[in-house]
Structure formats: C-alpha cells, structure tokens
C-alpha cells in the first residue's frame, strides 16, 4: 500500500484526529483513510450534473440558433 506524509499538520488538528480516531475505534491511519474516502465520495457525487433532457439535441447549430434568439 502507498504511504503519504503530511507535513506541517497543526497540533490542534492532530489532536482532533487522534481523539476522533479513538472514538471510532480506529488507528489514526485507518481513520484518515476513512475520512478521505467519505470526502471524495461526496465530492464525486456533487460533480456530475444530472443529464439534460431537452426537446432538441444540443448541436452547434442549435446553440447558434439559441444565441441568435437571445436564449443563451
């Protein structure tokens, strides 16, 4: 497994991570991995928009028409 070194971690954040890991009965390493997985999973959900449903296909011609009509 790959290792990551975090430099200049504030003491206060280290203490919060240590306490949170203890409350979740995990090592700090496992807890940090869990936090990162959760954060990235949530971020990935919010990045992808829902598919666009339109009555016209979105082609360059349609976009030009919409611009001319003032709808862009």
C-alpha positions as a printed Julia matrix, in Angstrom:
72×3 Matrix{Float64}:
   0.0    0.0     0.0
   1.19   3.52   -0.75
   2.21   5.89    2.04
   1.6    9.62    2.28
   3.44  12.04    4.54
   1.57  15.14    5.71
   3.9   17.97    6.64
   3.1   20.92    8.9
  -0.05  19.36   10.38
  -1.22  21.76   13.1
  -1.06  20.3    16.62
  -4.72  21.13   17.2
  -5.79  19.19   14.08
  -3.56  16.28   15.1
  -5.26  16.2    18.48
  -8.73  16.31   16.92
  -7.87  13.47   14.53
  -6.4   11.39   17.33
  -9.47  11.83   19.53
 -11.9   11.2    16.64
 -10.0    8.04   15.66
 -10.18   6.82   19.27
 -13.93   7.43   19.38
 -14.35   5.41   16.17
 -12.06   2.61   17.47
  -9.6    3.04   14.59
  -5.93   3.75   14.21
  -5.19   7.26   13.03
  -4.08   5.94    9.64
  -7.27   3.96    9.1
  -9.37   6.87   10.32
  -7.69   9.35    7.96
  -8.25   6.95    5.05
 -11.94   6.66    6.0
 -12.3   10.46    6.19
 -10.65  10.89    2.78
 -12.81   8.17    1.2
 -16.0    9.76    2.56
 -14.97  13.24    1.41
 -14.02  12.11   -2.09
 -17.17  10.02   -2.46
 -19.31  13.06   -1.54
 -17.33  15.32   -3.85
 -17.72  12.92   -6.76
 -21.5   12.84   -6.23
 -21.75  16.62   -6.45
 -19.51  16.98   -9.52
 -21.67  15.17  -12.06
 -24.82  17.04  -13.06
 -28.0   15.23  -13.97
 -28.36  14.53  -17.7
 -30.02  17.3   -19.65
 -33.44  16.46  -21.05
 -34.35  18.67  -23.99
 -36.75  18.53  -26.88
 -33.91  19.44  -29.28
 -30.49  17.83  -29.5
 -27.8   20.25  -28.35
 -25.79  20.69  -31.53
 -23.58  23.6   -32.61
 -26.39  24.7   -34.92
 -28.91  24.66  -32.07
 -26.53  26.68  -29.88
 -26.06  29.26  -32.67
 -29.85  29.48  -33.11
 -30.33  29.94  -29.34
 -27.73  32.72  -29.28
 -29.44  34.5   -32.17
 -32.76  34.21  -30.38
 -31.23  35.55  -27.16
 -31.66  32.32  -25.2
 -28.05  31.54  -24.4
